[in-house]
Amino acid sequence: MPQVGGRVMPIKVLIVDDHPVFRSGLRTLLGTRADFEVVGEAHNGEEALVMARELKPALILMDIRMPRMSGLEAARLIKKEFPEIRIVMLTVSEDEEDLFEAVKSGAQGYIVKNLAAGDVMDLIKQAGEGEAAFTPSLASRILLSLGNQKPEKTESLTTREREVLEQLVLGYRNAIIAKNLGLTEATVRFHLSNILSKLHAHSRTEAAVKALQQRIVPNPGQKAGG
């Protein structure tokens, strides 16, 4: 979490959903945690864009299907204007097209609402810490399906960046990557920042997808299958 004057500050969260009951329930759930602060609620994508500009949240939890402007369209606009804001889609949709479009829109996570409250909070916490927020099954679907799409031209990576990227594709978090490669977490974050820039990726998941598209690292699914 960010610190001000040595004091740990909670992560500012914006909730975007057209169902008031769900927004209220999520606000209550987040209120049980000292590391999160809900700074606003919006009921469609248009409001989300306006409130993102006004409130500068660090994390946005957003539904996909809403009136006036969908969550996917709002995510694209918000990430274009505020690339540092982390966006997690929190939705009932398990449709693959929605999942893939969310990743392409720059979403850092995709949480299906039918998960247990504890699992939802664990994934939100991961997103707040800068990690990808996908269940293992959804992450596998993304990597295996999008990894076969036509690649786009990107900058070449250094040997160390490739090593970090391979760990990322395997689904490891920063602390584990640092331990595995004998690096500090700060160094891992530095390399990840360079990797995202060179691959023109908005999130860790998008970077992993592009790594497979361009065959920068081996596909773990194919590797496991021999």
C-alpha positions as CSV (number, residue, x, y, z in Angstrom):
1,M,0.0,0.0,0.0
2,P,1.1,3.6,-0.5
3,Q,2.7,5.5,2.4
4,V,2.5,9.1,3.4
5,G,4.8,10.4,6.1
6,G,5.6,6.8,7.1
7,R,1.9,6.0,7.5
8,V,0.4,3.3,5.3
9,M,-2.5,4.7,3.3
10,P,-5.5,2.5,2.2
11,I,-6.0,1.8,-1.5
12,K,-8.7,4.1,-2.9
13,V,-11.4,2.1,-4.6
14,L,-14.2,3.1,-7.0
15,I,-17.1,0.7,-7.3
16,V,-19.0,0.7,-10.6
17,D,-22.2,-1.4,-10.9
18,D,-25.8,-0.7,-11.9
19,H,-27.2,-2.7,-9.1
20,P,-27.4,-0.7,-5.8
21,V,-27.7,-3.8,-3.6
22,F,-24.5,-5.3,-5.1
23,R,-22.6,-2.0,-4.7
24,S,-23.7,-1.7,-1.1
25,G,-22.7,-5.3,-0.3
26,L,-19.3,-4.8,-1.9
27,R,-18.8,-1.6,0.0
28,T,-19.6,-3.4,3.2
29,L,-17.2,-6.2,2.4
30,L,-14.4,-3.8,1.6
31,G,-15.2,-1.9,4.8
32,T,-14.0,-4.8,6.8
33,R,-10.5,-4.3,5.5
34,A,-8.3,-1.4,6.7
35,D,-6.2,-1.6,3.5
36,F,-9.1,-0.4,1.3
37,E,-11.1,2.8,1.2
38,V,-14.2,3.1,-1.0
39,V,-14.1,6.7,-2.3
40,G,-17.1,6.5,-4.6
41,E,-19.8,4.5,-6.4
42,A,-21.0,4.8,-10.0
43,H,-23.9,3.0,-11.7
44,N,-22.6,3.1,-15.4
45,G,-19.5,3.5,-17.5
46,E,-20.1,7.2,-18.1
47,E,-20.2,8.0,-14.4
48,A,-17.2,5.8,-13.9
49,L,-15.1,7.9,-16.3
50,V,-16.2,11.2,-14.7
51,M,-15.5,9.9,-11.2
52,A,-12.2,8.5,-12.2
53,R,-11.2,12.0,-13.2
54,E,-12.5,13.5,-10.0
55,L,-11.4,11.0,-7.4
56,K,-8.3,9.5,-8.9
57,P,-8.8,6.0,-7.4
58,A,-6.0,3.5,-7.5
59,L,-8.4,0.6,-8.2
60,I,-11.8,0.4,-10.0
61,L,-14.1,-2.6,-9.5
62,M,-16.4,-2.6,-12.5
63,D,-19.3,-4.6,-13.9
64,I,-19.4,-5.3,-17.7
65,R,-23.0,-4.8,-18.7
66,M,-24.4,-1.5,-17.6
67,P,-26.7,1.2,-19.2
68,R,-25.4,4.1,-21.2
69,M,-21.8,2.8,-21.3
70,S,-20.5,-0.7,-20.7
71,G,-17.7,-1.5,-18.4
72,L,-15.5,-2.7,-21.2
73,E,-15.8,0.7,-23.1
74,A,-15.3,2.6,-19.8
75,A,-12.2,0.5,-19.1
76,R,-10.7,1.3,-22.5
77,L,-11.3,5.1,-22.0
78,I,-10.1,5.1,-18.4
79,K,-6.9,3.2,-19.1
80,K,-6.1,5.4,-22.1
81,E,-6.4,8.5,-19.9
82,F,-5.1,7.0,-16.6
83,P,-2.9,4.0,-17.4
84,E,-1.9,3.8,-13.7
85,I,-5.4,3.0,-12.5
86,R,-5.9,-0.7,-12.0
87,I,-9.3,-2.0,-13.3
88,V,-10.9,-5.3,-12.3
89,M,-14.0,-6.5,-13.9
90,L,-16.4,-7.9,-11.3
91,T,-19.2,-9.5,-13.2
92,V,-21.7,-12.4,-13.6
93,S,-20.5,-13.0,-17.2
94,E,-18.4,-16.1,-17.8
95,D,-18.5,-15.4,-21.6
96,E,-15.1,-15.9,-23.2
97,E,-15.6,-12.9,-25.5
98,D,-16.2,-10.7,-22.4
99,L,-13.1,-12.2,-20.7
100,F,-10.8,-11.6,-23.7
101,E,-12.2,-8.1,-24.4
102,A,-11.5,-7.2,-20.7
103,V,-7.9,-8.2,-21.0
104,K,-7.6,-6.3,-24.3
105,S,-9.2,-3.3,-22.6
106,G,-6.4,-3.3,-20.0
107,A,-8.2,-4.9,-17.1
108,Q,-5.9,-6.3,-14.5
109,G,-8.4,-8.8,-13.3
110,Y,-11.7,-10.6,-14.0
111,I,-13.7,-11.8,-11.1
112,V,-17.0,-13.8,-11.5
113,K,-19.5,-12.8,-8.9
114,N,-20.5,-16.3,-8.0
115,L,-17.2,-16.8,-6.1
116,A,-17.2,-17.0,-2.3
117,A,-16.7,-13.7,-0.6
118,G,-13.3,-14.8,0.7
119,D,-12.1,-15.7,-2.8
120,V,-13.3,-12.3,-4.1
121,M,-11.4,-10.4,-1.4
122,D,-8.3,-12.4,-2.1
123,L,-8.4,-11.5,-5.8
124,I,-9.2,-7.9,-5.0
125,K,-6.2,-7.8,-2.6
126,Q,-4.0,-9.2,-5.4
127,A,-5.1,-6.4,-7.7
128,G,-4.5,-3.8,-5.0
129,E,-1.0,-5.0,-4.7
130,G,-0.4,-4.7,-8.4
131,E,-0.8,-8.4,-9.2
132,A,-3.1,-10.0,-11.8
133,A,-6.5,-10.9,-10.4
134,F,-7.7,-14.0,-12.2
135,T,-8.7,-17.4,-10.9
136,P,-6.2,-20.1,-12.2
137,S,-8.9,-21.5,-14.6
138,L,-9.6,-18.1,-16.2
139,A,-5.9,-17.3,-16.5
140,S,-5.3,-20.6,-18.3
141,R,-8.2,-19.9,-20.7
142,I,-6.8,-16.5,-21.5
143,L,-3.2,-17.7,-22.1
144,L,-4.1,-20.8,-24.1
145,S,-6.7,-19.1,-26.3
146,L,-5.2,-15.7,-26.9
147,G,-1.6,-17.1,-27.2
148,N,-2.4,-18.3,-30.7
149,Q,-3.5,-15.0,-32.1
150,K,-1.4,-13.0,-34.6
151,P,1.4,-11.1,-32.8
152,E,2.2,-7.5,-33.2
153,K,5.7,-6.0,-33.5
154,T,7.3,-5.0,-30.2
155,E,10.7,-4.1,-28.8
156,S,13.2,-6.8,-28.0
157,L,13.7,-7.8,-24.3
158,T,16.9,-8.3,-22.4
159,T,17.8,-11.8,-21.1
160,R,16.8,-10.8,-17.6
161,E,13.5,-9.4,-18.8
162,R,12.8,-12.7,-20.6
163,E,13.5,-14.6,-17.4
164,V,11.1,-12.4,-15.4
165,L,8.5,-12.7,-18.2
166,E,8.8,-16.5,-18.1
167,Q,8.1,-16.5,-14.4
168,L,5.1,-14.1,-15.0
169,V,3.6,-16.5,-17.6
170,L,3.9,-19.3,-15.1
171,G,1.6,-17.3,-12.8
172,Y,4.1,-16.4,-10.1
173,R,3.7,-13.2,-8.0
174,N,6.5,-10.7,-7.5
175,A,7.8,-12.1,-4.3
176,I,8.1,-15.6,-5.8
177,I,9.7,-14.2,-9.0
178,A,12.3,-12.3,-6.9
179,K,13.1,-15.5,-4.8
180,N,13.4,-17.7,-7.9
181,L,15.7,-15.3,-9.7
182,G,17.7,-14.1,-6.8
183,L,16.4,-10.5,-7.1
184,T,14.7,-7.9,-4.9
185,E,11.0,-7.2,-5.4
186,A,11.9,-3.7,-6.4
187,T,14.1,-5.0,-9.2
188,V,11.3,-7.3,-10.3
189,R,8.9,-4.4,-10.4
190,F,11.5,-2.4,-12.4
191,H,11.9,-5.2,-15.0
192,L,8.1,-5.7,-15.2
193,S,7.6,-2.0,-15.9
194,N,10.1,-2.2,-18.8
195,I,8.4,-5.4,-20.0
196,L,5.0,-3.7,-20.1
197,S,6.4,-0.8,-22.0
198,K,8.3,-2.8,-24.5
199,L,5.3,-5.2,-25.2
200,H,2.8,-2.3,-25.2
201,A,0.8,-4.1,-22.6
202,H,-1.5,-2.5,-20.1
203,S,-1.4,-5.3,-17.5
204,R,0.6,-8.3,-16.4
205,T,-1.9,-10.7,-18.0
206,E,-1.8,-8.9,-21.4
207,A,2.0,-9.0,-21.2
208,A,1.8,-12.8,-20.6
209,V,-0.5,-13.2,-23.6
210,K,1.8,-11.2,-25.8
211,A,4.8,-13.2,-24.6
212,L,3.1,-16.4,-25.8
213,Q,1.9,-14.8,-29.1
214,Q,5.5,-13.8,-30.0
215,R,6.9,-17.1,-28.6
216,I,9.2,-15.0,-26.3
217,V,8.7,-17.7,-23.7
218,P,7.5,-21.3,-24.0
219,N,3.8,-22.0,-23.6
220,P,3.5,-23.8,-20.2
221,G,0.4,-25.7,-21.3
222,Q,2.2,-27.1,-24.4
223,K,5.3,-27.8,-22.3
224,A,3.3,-29.8,-19.8
225,G,1.8,-31.8,-22.5
226,G,5.2,-32.8,-23.8
